[in-house]
């Protein structure tokens, strides 16, 4: 694409269409942009548009499109074509920083993100002047430009907070500190001074405080891995100013908005984070400053209101206290009983209260409420922080803290008892207090694993939790119902089994509750209870104990999916499929026809616009589990599943619903593997379409498609050979594409192994030599450990299938003496790397055939390799696996697809049974070796024994004698 006005005009038109709500206009425009994004100059056209277009909406659209383009294409993936030409890369890096700094804030943010994506790949090696260019802009004095630089630096350096330590990382951070720490400190001091100068100018203060927030965030990132010498030397400057900012209160920066945090709150929150970082990691150096920070933050907490806008500030401030009170040498600050009482009364209890804002979230934004409460993403909530502070205080003061809180809990419950309909929030706070007090250690999988022994959890459950769940109406006091259900979920390991059994019908009943939170919690609690393990690792709750409830449980679960707001509720789908089906197994069979009918209806509806990945995944798991359970009892039932599902699957494939296609292939593989005889014609009609290159372009499709093709080969190789022989080159074309990629070569071998194992020999005769040539070319160009392991399994499988002589002949037909080279350079030195029981067995049987069924090994120049090969085979049996990987290969296997592409998600219940191609032929490969050597020695008496006695290592010989004894044979 040329940088011409005509192309700019075309691009403008298509960008406009991508904003159209009508899919008939929007989708073709998106497809067009997708089709041209590989063209040279495309990114430069976008940058030109966002700089020169007269329409703001086009500028913003171009900036977002550009950022997403960079996200998808900037990373250079090994073995794949470079998606952005080098001249475009150079031009982008030369122009993007000045363009970002001169753009309005909305566009600046998009370009800043794009710079950080490029920086992640190219900085510092391929973009050495980025830092200098950014630091120089600090001198401009223009805070719009300075904030642009700070925002970019923040998005570039924040990854230091979660990167693993490495020399490469240290080198990069040192480079950044050398160039950036001093200018940042000078900017910090200058900005603080400007804040004093402009203390009465609201608009100037807004810009300056935006800078201070970014500076404080950069301070956190640059100090996270270790305490840099520069910051240690300048701690006085930073900490004194941080402290004065914490205590600052400027009326001009206060906001009327009760929801949204203002600049002052955001800055103080970040400073609390910075202080907590120093208190936790660099406590010795930070000690002189700690008392004044504790005082300032304590004052902050007792003077800050309950409004939502202060939530982040309050939670970070409490987290600071929590991190301090856990350190042994700060515990003297908290020892006094009055201090503890004061913290409990003024900080913990007020921040555990259920506020109007929480009630609103519970009712109107239940998805977010559940995510925070159940999945622990409530990291920045007041309640979570208060809970962490209780845990921290209990570390050294469990007795006094439990005593203080027990009083609060009792008085709250008494308040509730006086007037439940008005005072229900008192009981909610009491339950929360008990929970935070009793939980010492917790995991997602097991709930509470360690509890405070001073709290009687069962008594509290029977007296205060069960009555709420037993009440006649499921819709009364929804918050308390949710609290009660959560209590069961969290303390499921502490509450006795008989109480859990009493709870199950109560939970099933609450699946009908109108509140999304209540019926979701009920589904989740049931799912957690069904995963609990009792003695002998069996499920704690048995299928027999659940039998009376199956029908009502399934009915209520499906009803729950029809309740407003829960049509795609992942907890209900997960509770239903994974846990209930797998717990009940065959007792669910009578209900499966109706379950499948409802699931296919749901699948059809959801496929129109898939938006909930977890829900979709569990839905496909439910389908797979239904198939498995039913077909295990009645293999003929596979046909009725195909009848129910194929119409929906066809629609998904025709409409190219990318999110669902990998799942469809997995379910089809499962169904096809259930067939015992020939492939049904409905599958054969689909076969040619599975070889279309476009399907193989998407990485998420590759594993399930390979598996589906393997199922075709296992069940119908002869049908393919007779009725679809013209498709064999297409099948091998897929193998050729996969083998060329380091990320997918193992998938290519899976396919090739199935072709060799199942296809009639004559149907692949003409292609065999070409297959080996392709493999040798790949070996020559790019030899990796993973490829070698797969290659070894393949050649040994070939040997098992076609015979050792055929293997020797095909190697030597490619190049004279090639067979010897492969033995000497690949099989003998590398065989120890093969992993996996079946893989090792295939290699053992293959090598045994080469040793005992290949005449050239006994009477040509290959004979010198006979003993080393036998020694390598005994090593494969007896020595530990060689799992060393060369340094440069460590990251080859990681599937990392840049940008958005549907990833492959393995369905647990569509899993494939491990297949052993030599299982029927050979049970024990050691005994097989002994018997084969015995047979060989019978054919040429004396030869084998003399070779063994003169050349085989003594330890290996001892092992071999053990094999011969076990097989009850001897050598002649």
N, C-alpha and C positions, 0 to 999 in steps of 0.2 A: 504494500500500500504506500503510495507516495504521500509526502506531506503537502497535499494540495487542498485548495478551498473546496473543491468538489467532494473530496473524501471527508473533510471536516463537516460539510453539510450533510452527507449521507449518515455519518456517525451521529450527528445531532438528531436526525429524524429517528434513527433506531433507538437511541437512548430515551427519547421521548416516549416511544412505543413501549419500552420496558416498564414504564410507570403506569401504563394503562390497566385499569382493573379487569378489563375483558381478556380472559385467557386466550381467546382466538387471535387477539392482536398482540398480546404480551409475549406468548410463547414463541411464535415465529421470530420476533425481534431478538429474544434471548438466544435462540438457536443461531441466528445470523451472527451475533456478536461472538458466540462460541466458535463459529466456523472461521472467523477472520482473526481470532486472537493469536494465531500462530504466525501471522504475517509480519514482515519487518515493518518498523515504524508505527505499528498499532499503539504501543504504549505512549509513544511521543505525540501521536495525534490526540490521545486522551489528555496528556499534560497541556498541550496547546489549547485544547477546548476549555479546560478548567482555568486557564490563565486568561483567555481572550473572549470567551463567549459572553454575550450581553445578558443572557438569561441566567439568573441565579440558580434556578432549579436544575439547569443543564450542568452548571459548574459543580454543584453538589453531587449530582448523579455521576458525572465523569470522575470525581474524586473517589467516590465509593467503588465504582467499577474498576478504577485503576488499582485501588488498594487490594480488592479481591483478586484481580489479575496477578498482582505481585505475589499474593499469598499462595495462589495455585501454582505459579510457574517459576518463581525465582530460584528455588532450590534446584541444584543440578543433581539428578539421581543417576547413580552409576548404571551403565548399560542402557540408559534411556536417552533419547535425543534431547539436546539442549533446547528448551522451549522458547528461550529469548535469545536473539542473536547478539553476538558480542558488542557490536556497534551500538545497539539499543541499550545494552547494560551500561556502557561507558557514558552514553548521553544522559541516561536517567540519573546516574550518580553525580554527574557534573551539574545538573540543573535542579535536582529535587530540593536541596536544602534552601537555596535562595527563594525558590518558588513557594516552599512551605512557609517561610518566614514572612513573605509579603502577602500571603493569603488571609482572608477573613478566618475567624476562629473555627467556624464549623468545618471548613475545608482543611485548615491547619491540622486539626485533629486526625483527619483521614490520612493526610500525607505524613504526619508524624508517625502514625502506625506503620505506614508503608516503609518509612526509613528504618524503623526498628526491625521489620521483617528482613529487609535487605541486610541490615547490620548484623542480625543473628547469623547470617551465612557468610558475609564478606568482611565484617569488621573483626580484628584490625588488619589482617593480612592483605585482603584485596581492596581495602578502602582506608588506607593509612591516613589520609588527610581529613577524614571526617571530624575527628576531635578538634583539630586545629581550627577548622572552618567554624565549628560551633563555638569554641571558646572565644575566638576573635569577635564574635557577635555580642559578647557581654559588654564590649566597650561602647556599643552603639548608644547606650542610654535610653533606647526606645524599649519600654517594657512589653510591648506587643511582640517585638522580635525576641527579647530575652525570655519571655514565657514560652514562646515557640521552641527555643533551644532547650529550656528546662524540661518541657513536656516530652520532647524527643529523647533527651538524655534519660529521663525517668523510664520511658518505655524500653529503652535500650539496656539500662543497667538493672532493672528490677528482677531480671532472671538470676542475678547473683544471689537472690534470697533463697532460691531452691535448687541451685546447681550442686552437683557432687564436687568435692574437693579434687583438684587435679593440678598438675604443674602448668598445663595450658591455661587453666582458669586463673591461677595466681599470676601468671605472666600478663594476662590481659588486664586483670584488676590493677596490677602495679603500673602498667602503661597508662590506664585511665587516671589513677591517683596522681601520677607524676604530672599529667597534663591538666587535671581538672580540679584537684582538691584545693589548691591555693586560690585560683580564680573563683571557685564556689564560695570559699570562706570570705574572700573580699566582697563578693556580691552580697553575701548574707549580712555582713556588717554595714555595707552601704545601704541595703534595703531597710535595715532596722533604723538607721539614721533618717532615711527619707520618711519613714513612718512617723517619726517624731516631728519632722518639719511639716508634714502634711496632715497632722493629727486632726485637723478640722475640715479636711477636704474628703468627703465621702467617696467620690468617684476615684480619686487617686488612691485612697486606702484599699478599695476593692482590688485594684490591679496589683498593688504592692503585696497584699495578703495572699493573693493567688500565687505570687512568686514565692512567698515564704512557705506556703504549703508544699509546693514542688521541691523547694530547697530541703525542707524537713524530710520529704520522702526519699530524696537522693541521699541524704545523710544516712538514712536507715539502710538503703541498698548497699552503699559503699562500706558500711561498718558491719554488715551482716556476717561475712565469712570469717573475719578476724579483725582485731583492733589495729587499724593502720597506724604506723608511727606518727604520721602527720596529724591525725585526729587526736592521738594521745597527747602530742605536744601542744595542740590548740584546744584541749578540752575546756579550759577556763573560758575561752571566747564563746564556744558553742553552748556549754551548759549554763553559763550565766545568762546568756540571751534567751535560751529556751525557758529558763526559770522565770525570767521577767515576762515573757510572752504568756506563760501559763497563768500568771496573776493579773495580766492586763484585762481591762474591761473598758472598751470604748463604745459609747452609746451609738455612734454612727454605724458600727458594724453589727449591731443587733438587728435581727429580722422579726417581722410580725408573723411570718409563716410558722405554724406549729409543727408542720410535718418535715419540712426540708431543712437540713442542717446548714447554718450559715458559714461564712469563711472562718470566723473566729472559732466556732465549734470544731470545724474540720482541722484547723491548725493545732488546737489544743489536743485533739484526739491523736494526731500524728506524734506530737511531742510526748504524750503518755506512752505511745508505742516505743519511741526512741529511748525513753528513760527505762522502760521495762527491758528492752534489749540489753542495755548497759548493766542493769541490775542483775540480769540472769547470766550474761556471758563474761562481763568484764567487771565483776563486783569489786575486786581489789582496787582497781584504778578509779572506780566510780564512787567508792566509799565516802570520800570527803563531801560529795554533793548529795548523797542519798537522803540524809535527814531533811534537808530543805525541800526536796522533791516530794517526800512522803507528806510533809506538812501542807505543801501547796496543793497536792492532789487530794488530800483528805478534805481540805477547805472547799475545793472544787465540788467534791461529792456531796457535802452537806448543804451547799448553797444552790445546787443545780436542780431545776424543776423536773416534773414528770413528763414534760412534753416529748413527743416522738423525735423532734429535731435534736435532742440531747442524747439520744440512745447510744450512738457510736462513741461519743465522748465519755459517757458514764461507763459503758461496758469496757472501754480501753483503760479508764482510770481504775476500775475495780480489778481488771486483769493485772494492772501494775501492782496493786496491793497484794493480789494473789501470788504473783511471782516473787514478791519480796518476802511474804510471810512463810514461804516454803524453804527459804535458805536458812540453814542452821545458825549462821552468825548474825542474822537479823532478828532472831526470835525474841531477843530481849525487848524489842520495840513493842511487842504484842502481849507480853507476859501478864501485865496487870489486869486483874479481873474487870476493873472499870473500863479499861480500853476495849477488852473483848465485848463487854455489854454494849458499849457505845457503838462499836462496829456492827454488832448484830442489829441493834435498834435503829441506827441512823443510816446504815448502808445496805445491809442484807435484806432485812424485812421489807423496807419500802420498795426495793427493786425487784422483789418477788411478786408484788401485787399484780393482779390481772387488770390491766387498764382498759379504758374504753377503746383505745387503738387496737389492743390485742383482741378484744371482743369483735371489733369490726373485721379484723383479718380472719378470725375464726369463721365468721359468717360469710364474708364477701370475697375473701381471697384465700379460700381454704387450701388450694394447691400449694401456695407459698408457705402457709402456716404448717402444713404437714411436712413439707420439705425441711423446714427449719427444725421442727420439733422431733420428727422421727429419724431424719437422716443426719442430724448433727450439723446442719449448715446454719445453726443458730449461733454461730461463733461470735457474732457481734451484737447479741441481744443482752439486755440487762439481766434477764433471768439466768441465762447461761453463765454470765460473768459472776453473778452472785453465787451461783451453785459452785463454780470453780473456787471462789473465795472460801466458801464453807469447807470444801475439801482441803484446801490449803491450810486453813486454820486447824482442822481436825488432825493434821499430821503431827502437830506438837501438843495441841490442847483439846484432844477429843472429849475428855470427860467434862471440863467446864463448858465447852461449846454445846455439847449435847444437853447438858443441864439447862443452860440459858434458853435453848430453843424449845425444849420440851414444854417449858412454861408458856412460850408463845403459841405452840401448837394447841395446847389445851384451851387457852383462852380464845383462840380463833374458832375452834370447834364448838365452844360454848356459845359464842356469838351467833354462829350458823344455826345452832339448835333453837335459839330464841325465835328466829324468823327466817326459815330457809329461803323463801322466795325473794327476800330482800338481801339477805346476808350470804348468798351462795359463794360470793368471791372470797369470803373468809375461809371457807372450807377448801377452795381451790388452792389458796396460798398455803394452807396447812399441809395439804397432800404434797405440794411441791417442796415444802420445807423438809418433810419426812423423807421424801425421795432423795433430796440432795444431801441430807444428813446421813442416810443409810448407805449411799453408794460410795464405796471406796474405790472400786475398780470395775470397769464395764467394757464389754466388747459388743459389736453389732451382732455377732453370731450367737453369743451365749447370754446376753443381758448382763445383769450384775454378777461379777465373779467373786467379789469380795465385799462383805457388808459390815456395817458398824454393829458390833455385838450388843451395844447398849440400846438398840432400837428393836422392839418386838414386832417384826414385820407381819407375822401371821395374825396376831391379835388385832393389829391395825386393819388388816385386810378384812377379817370377819366382822369387826365392829363398824368400820367406816366406809369400806369400799363395796362389799357385797350388797348392803341394803340399797345403794343407789342403782346397782345393776338389776336388782330383783324387782324394782318398782314397776307397777303395772304399765306405765306409758313409756315407750322408748324415746319419745321426743321431749320429755321433760328434762330441764337442766342439762342441755347437751354438753356444756363444758365439763361438768362434774362426771358425766358418763364417759367422756373422752379421757378424763384424768384416771378414772377407775380402770378403764380398759388398758391404759398405758401402764398403770401400776402392775397389772397382771403380766403384761409383756416384759417389763423391766425385772420384776422380782420372781420370774417363773421358776428360777432355780432354788429360791428360798421358800416359796409357798409349797406346802405338801401336795402330793399328787391328788389326794381325795378332794382338796379344794379346787384344784385345776379342773378335775372332772365335773365338779358342780358348776364351774364357770363356763364350760363349753356350750351347753344349751343357751346360757345367757348371752354369750357372744354371738351365737347363730341368730338369736332373736334381734340383736342390735344391728345386724346386716340390713334390717328394714328401716332403720332410723333415717329420717329426712336429712339430718345434718351430714354433709359430705365427710367431715372430720370423723364423726362417730362411726359411720358404716365402714369407712376406710380403716380406722384403727381396729375395728372388730375383725375385718378380713386379715389384717396384718398380724393381729394377736393370734388368730387361729393358725395362720401359716407358721408363726414362731413356735407355737405349742406342738404342732405336728412334727417339727424337726428335732425336738428334744430327744435325747438318748437316755435309755435306762441301763439295766444290767446287760452284759454281753453285747453292748452296742446296738441293741434292738431299739426301735422307737419306744419312747416312754408310754405314749398313748397308742393302744393297739387298734387294728382294724375292727376287732370284735367289739371293743368299747365304743367305737364310732358307729357301728352298724345301725343302731336305732335312729341316728340323726341324718343319715345320708340323704334321704329324699328332701327333707326340709332344708338341709344345708345347700344342696344344689339349687333348689328352687329360689332360696333367698339370695344366693350369689348372683344368679342370672337376673333376678329382680333388681338387685343393687345396680347392675349395669344399665338399667333403664331409668334410674333416678337422675334428676337434673344435675348436671355437673360431673357425673360419674360414668358417662357412656364409654370412656376409654381409661378407666381407672386401673392402673398397673397393679396396685396392691390386691384388688379383687381378682384380677386375672392370674396373678402369681399364686395367691392363696388357693384359687380353684385348681389350677392345672398342676403346678409342680408338686404341691404338698398333698392336697386331698387325693388326687389321682394316684400319686405314688404310694401314699399310705394305704389306700383302700384296694388297689390293684383289681383282681378279678371281681370283687363285689360291686365294682362300678359298672361292669359290662351291661347290665340291663338298661342303664341310663344313657349309654354312649350314643345310640342313634339320635336321640333328641339333643344331646350335647353337641354333636357334630353339626346338626342342622342349624343350631343357634350360632355356633362358631363360624360356619361358612357365611351365614347372613352378616355377621359382624365383620368378617374379613372383607366381604364385598363392599360394605359401607365404608370401612376404614381405608380401603385401597384407593378411594376417590381422592383422598388427601391425607396421606400418612403424616402424622405430626407427633406421635408419642412413641419413640423408639422402644422403650421398655415394655409398654403395653403390647406392641406388635410382636416383640420377641416372645413374650410369655404366651401370646395367642398361638403362635406357630408351635411352641413347645407343647401346648395343650393338645393340638392336633396330632403331633407326633406320638405323644404318650397314649392318646386314645387308640391310635393305629397299633402301637406296640402291644398294649394290654389285650385288645380284641383279637388281633391276629395270632398272638401266642396261644390263645385258647381255641381259635378257629381260623386257620390260615386262609380258608376260602373267602373270608370276609373282606379280603383286600379289594375285591371288585366293587363292593358297595362303597368303600371309601373313595375309590377312583371316580365312581359315578358322582358322588357328592362334591368332590373337590375340583375335578378337571375343568368344569365350566368356568369356575372362578379363576383358576390358574391360567386358563387360556386368555381370559380378559386381562389379567395382570401382565402377561407376556406381550399381548398385542398393544396394550397402552403404555408399555415400557415403564412400569412403576419400579424405578431403579431400587428403591428401598426394599422391595419385597422379592425381587427376582432371585437373589441368593438363597432366600428362605424356600422359595418354590422349588428350586433345584434340589435342595436338601430333602424336602418332603417327598419329591418324586423319586429320588434315589432310594429312600427308605421303602417306598411302595414297590418299586421295581425289584429291590432285593428280596422282597417277600414272595415274589413269584418263583415257583419251583421249576417250571419247564421253560417253554419258549417265551420270547418277548411278545406281548400283545401288540396288535397292529397299531393301536392308538399311540404307542410309544415310538414305533418305527416311523410313523408319519412325521414325528417331531425331530427325529434324528438329524436330518440334513441341516435344520435350522440351528442346531447346537454348535455347528462347526463354523458359523458365520463369524468373520473376524471382529465385527463390531462388538459382539458379546464378550470377546476376550480382551478388549481394550480396557475394561473396567476391572481393576485389581480385586474388588470384592466378589466378582463372579468366578474368579479362577478356581479356588479350592472346591466350591460346590459343583462347578461344571466338570472338573476333572473327576470328581467322585461319581457324578452321574454317568459320564462316559465309561468309567470303570464298571459301573453296574450294567450298562449295555453290553460291554465285552464279556462280563462274567455270565450273564444270562442268555446272550444271543449272538455270540461270535459267529456261529455258523450261518445264522440268518443274515448278518451283516456281510459275510463273505459271499453268500449266494445272491442276496437280493439288493445289496447296496455296495457292491465291490467298487463302484466308481467313487465312493465316498472315502475309501481308504487313504488316497493321497491327501484329502482334507484333514483326516485324523492325524496323519503324520505331519501335516503342516502346522497343526496345533502344537504337536510335540516339538517341532523345530523352533517355533516362536518362544515356547516356555524355556527350552534348554539354553536359549541365548541370554536369559536374564538371571543374574546371580540371585535375585530375590525369589524367582519362581522355578529354578531348574529342577528342584526336587519334585515339583508337581509334574514336570515333563517326564521324569523317570517313573512316577507312579503310573502315568498313562502308558509309557513304553513297556513297562513290566507287564501290565495287563494285556497289551497287544501280543507280546511274546508268549505269555502264558496261555492265553485263551484262543487266539485266532488260529485257524487251520494253517499249518506251515506253508502250504502251497500259495495261500492268499497273500503272504508277505514276502515270499522268496525274492521277488524282483527288487524289493526295497531294502533288503537286509544290509547289503554292502554300503549303501548310501547312508543308512542310519549310523553305522560305525564311523564312516568318514566324518559325519557331522560331529560326533562325540569327540573324535580325535582333534578336530579343528578347535573345538571349545577348550579341550585340554591344553592345546598349544597356546591359545590366546589368553586364557584366563583360568588358571588352575586354582580352585579353592578346596579347602578341606571338605566342605559339604558336598561339592561336586564329586570329589574322589570317592567319598563314602557311597554315594548313590551309584556311581559308575561301577564300583566293585560289586555291589549287590546285583546290578544289572548283568554284568558279564558272567557272574556265577549262575544267575537264574537262566541265562541263555544256554550255559553249559549243561545245566540240569535238564532243560527242555529239549535241546537238540543234540547233546552229546559233546564230549570233550574234543573229539576229532573235528567236529564241525566248527567249534570255536577256534581251534588251531588253524584250520584251513582258511576261515574267513579273515583272520588276522594276516596270515601270510600272503593272501591274495591281494591285500591292500598294499603291502610292501614286504619283500622277502625278509625273513627273520624277525618280523614285527612281533610274533607271538612271544619269542624269548625276551624281547625288550619290555613288553607289557608285564611279563612275569617278574623280571629283574627290577624294573624301575617303578612299577606300581603295586602289583599284588603282594610281593614279598615284603617290601618296606612299609606298606601302608595298611595292610589288612587288620592290624591291631586297632585301627581307628574306628572300625565298624561297630555301631552300637545297636542295641535292640535284639531281643531273643530270636525273633523270626529271621531278621537280617543276618545275624551271626550263623544261624542254622543253614540258610541258603548258601552262604559263602563256604561253610564247612563241607556241605555236600558237593558243591561245585568244585572245590579244590581237590576233594577226594577223587572225583571223577577224572580231573586232570592228572593226578598222580597214578591212578590205577586203570584208566580206560583210554589212555592216549598213547598209542605205540611210539610216536616220535619222542616222547619223554624218556623212553628206555634205550633208544639206539640211535640218537643223533646228537648234534652239539647241544641240544636242550637237556641232555641227561645231567649235565653239571648243575642244573637248577633244581633237580629232583629233591635232594636233601634239604637245601635252603627252603624250598616250598613246604616240605613236610614239617620242618622246624617252625616255620611261620604258622602253619595250621595248628600245631600243638600249642604254640604261643597264644593263638586265638582262643583255644579252649581254656588255657590255664593262667595266662597272665592278665593283670588288670587292664581294662580298656585304656587306650591312649587318647585322652581327651584334650591334648594340647592343641591350641589354635594359634597360628602365627599372628603377631600383633596387628598387622595391617588388615586382618580379616575380621577383627572383633565385632564390627558393626554391620557386616554384610547381611546377616540373616534378618535384621530388623526391618519389618515392613513399615515404612514410614511414608505414607502417601501425602505429598504436600497438597494443601487446599482441601476442598470438600469433595470427597468421593465416598460412595456408600462403602463402608468397611464390611468385611466378612465377619459375621457373628455366628459362631458354631452353635448349633442347637444340640443341647446335651442329650435329648431323647431321640435325636436323629442319628446318634453316633453309630459308627460302623464297627462291626466285630472285626477283630484282628484276623487276617487271613494268612494261613500258612501254606504256601504252594507246594512244600515238600512234606507236609504233614502225613499224608497217607503212605508215602514212599519210605520215609525215614522217621523213626521215633527218636532214637538216641544217636546223634551224629558221631560220638566217640566210638560206639560199638560198630556203627556203619563203616568207619574208617578201618577198624581192626578186621572186619569181615572182608572188606574190599582188598586190603593188603594180603590177607590169607589167599584170596582167589588169585591175585596177581602172582604171588609166590608159587602157587600151584602151577600156573602157566609157565613161569620161567624159574625153576628151582635154583636156589643158591644166590641169584642176583640180588634180591631184595635184602637178604640177611647180610651179604658182604658189604653192600652200600651202607647199611645201618651201622654195622660194627666198626667200619673205618671212619665214617664222617659225622654221624649224628651226635650232638651234644649229650653228655651223660645224663643230665637231668631230664632232657626231652625223652631219651631212651627209656628212662625209668617210668615216665608217664605212659609211654607207648606200651610198655610191658603190662602195665595196669589195665589198659584198654583191651589188650589181647586176652588177658586172664578173664576179664569181665565178660568177654564175648565167647569164652571157651574155645579159642582157636589158637593155632600156632603158625609160625612162618617156616616154610621149607627151605 
